[in-house]
């Protein structure tokens, strides 16, 4: 039943992508890799991209900051993945901006240095997939639920379908939603590995906010994201 549903969702995604152009299946990078990091992680890892950090708080609701939710959820997801035998790495383990670690890009834009640092780490590691954690916001406080954005790539679209399905099972919303093509987003445009942006819920919605900020809710979100990742590796 799940594979049938995934097949139907993928058909919709492929039709949408075909309207934007052909689906590009990314091959292995031809650029010279950083051998030191590759020796440190000889087996492909799941890179958990923890959105925002430091001076960049992300979206907010009162004193609730997206960067804090992303970090708490990222830590829980890391532990869940490791407990199931997956190799995983967090690219942010505290409240700091990744732009502070980027001393190689000559750019005045802190935002570009931050994104380039995230992209650079994904290139240096043998990343099997990249899962970027974020939180959504809307003027309409009734809007709620998860949304997964993917690359113009079949593997990324498949990962997005698996994650969207797993998160919607958690939220138990009346209507399902297809993942969307995240065409304008820097990370999805520049990362070679299959990558997705997971908007885990709306900070502007009271029900979602309760899920996003409670320890129990964060644990359930982490376990749902793990379930989607496991499903991806099963069908791929």
N, C-alpha and C positions, 0 to 999 in steps of 0.2 A: 504493500500500500504506500509506504514512504517513498520507495523508488519510483512508483508510478506518479506520485505527486511531484517528486523532484523532476521527473521527465517532463511533466506538463509545465512546471515553472520554468525549466530550462528552455522549452519551446518558446515561451513568451519572451524570455530574455534574448534569445537568439534572434527572434523577429525584430525586437527593439534595436539590437545592435546592428542588424543588417540595414536598418534605416539610416544608421549613422555611418555605415561603412563595413567592410569585412572584419570579421573577428581575427585579431592578431594573436597567434599562439607564440608566446615568447620562448625563445630557445636559450641555451646556456650562454652566459656572458663570454665574450671574446676578450674582454679587458683583463689585464694582469691583476691577479688577486693578491691580497695581503697574506703572505704565507704564514706569518706569525699567528694571526687570528685563526686561520684555517687549521693550523696544527693544534691550536687550543680547543677547537671544536671540529674534530674530524668527521663527525656525523652531522647531517643536516639538522638544523634546529628550527623551532617555532619562535620567531621574533615577535615579542609583545611590545608594540609601540604605544607607550603611555603618553597620551596627548597632553600638550601644554606643560606648564611647570614654571616655578620661579616667578619672575615678573609677569609672565603670561598666565593669567588665571583661567582663561577660557570663558565660557558663558557662566552666568551667575544667577542666583535667586536669593536675594537678601544676603546673608553671610555664607551661603552655600556656594562653593566654588567647584567648577568642573574639574580643575586640575587635581583636587583632593579626591574626588570620586574616581577619576581615572586611575590614580595611583593605588588607592585601596583595592579597586577591582583588579588591577593588573597584578598586584601581589597575590591576591587570592587565586586568580587564574593560573599564575605561575606554579603555585603550590598544588593545585588540582592536576595540572598537566604532569608535573614531576611525579606525583603520587601514582599516576597511571603509566609511568615509564617513558613519557615523552621528554625529549631534551628541549628546554625552553630558556629564553633569556629575556630579561627586562632591559629596555634601553634607558629607563629612568627609574631609579630606586629611591629617590628623595625629592624634596621640593626645590628643584633648581631648573633653570632653563638649559636645554641642550645647546643653545647658541653659545653659552659660556665655554663649552668644551671645544667649540669650532674655532681653531686658530689657523686654519689652512685656507679658508675662503676669504678672499679680499672683497668683502661687501659691507656697506654701511647698514644694510638692512638686517636687524636682529632676527626678523621673521624668516628671511631667506637662509641665514646661517643656521637657524634652528632646523628648518626642513632639510637643508643639505646635510646636516650632521646625521639626521635620522636615515636619510637615503644612503649616506656613506657607510653606516654601520651595516645596513642590510646587504650592501654589496660585498663588504669584507667578510661577513659570515657566510657559511654555506646554508643560507636560510631556505627551508622548504616552503614556508609561507610566512607572510607578515600580516599580523592582526593589529590594526590601529584602533585603540579604544577612545571613544569620545562620547559626549552627551549632547543631546539636541535641545533646542529652545524654540518656542513659537509665541507670537502675540496672542493667538487663540489658546487659552489655557485648557481647552477641552482636548486638544490634540495630544495623543499619547502613543506609546508603543515603540518598538525597535525599528530601525531602518539600517540595512547594510548596503554600502556602496562598493562597487567593484570596478576593476579595470576593463578595458576593451580586450578581454582575453578569456578564452573558454574555461581555463582552470580557475581563474579568479571568480568568474561568474558562478561556477559550480560551488566553490567555497562559500560565496555569498548566499546561494540558495540554501545550503545546509545550515548556515548560521541563522538566517532569517527564520527558517522553519523551527529550529530549536528554541529560539527566543520567543517566537509567537506561541509555541506550546506553553512557555512559562507565563506569558502575559495573558493568555487565554482571551484574546480579543475576538469580537464577533465577526470580523472580516479579516482575511489574510491579505498580505501586501507583498508585491514582488520587490526584490532588491532593485536598486537603480544603478545606472552607469554613472560613476563619479568622474566624469570627463575633465572638469576644470581643476581637480585637486592635484597639487604638486606631487604628493607621494604616489598616487595611483598612476600618474603620468610617467614618473621617472624610475620607480623601483622595478627591477628586472624580475624578481620572484613573484609568484601569485600573491597579490595583496588585496586587502579589503579594509574599509573604514567601517567600524561598528558603532553606530549611534545607539547606545544601549537604552535610551529612553528620553523623555522630555523633562528637563529640570523645571519647566514652567507648569507642569501638570502635577497636582497634589498626589495622585496615586503613584505616578511614576517616581516622583521625588522621594516618596516614602520607601520605595523599592531601592532606589539608587543610594540612599543615605544610611539605611539600616544595615547592620552586620549580616543579618539573616538574608536580606534582599541581595546584598552584594555577593554572598556565598551562592545563592541560587542562580544569580546571573553568571557567575564564574563557571558553575557546573553546566549551565545551559550552553555557554560558549564552548566549553570542552566537548560537550555532546555533539555540537555542530562540527567541530574540528575532527572528532573521531569519525563521524559519518562521512566527511569529505575523504579522509584517507581510506575508508572502507570502499567507497564507490570509485575512487581514483586508482 
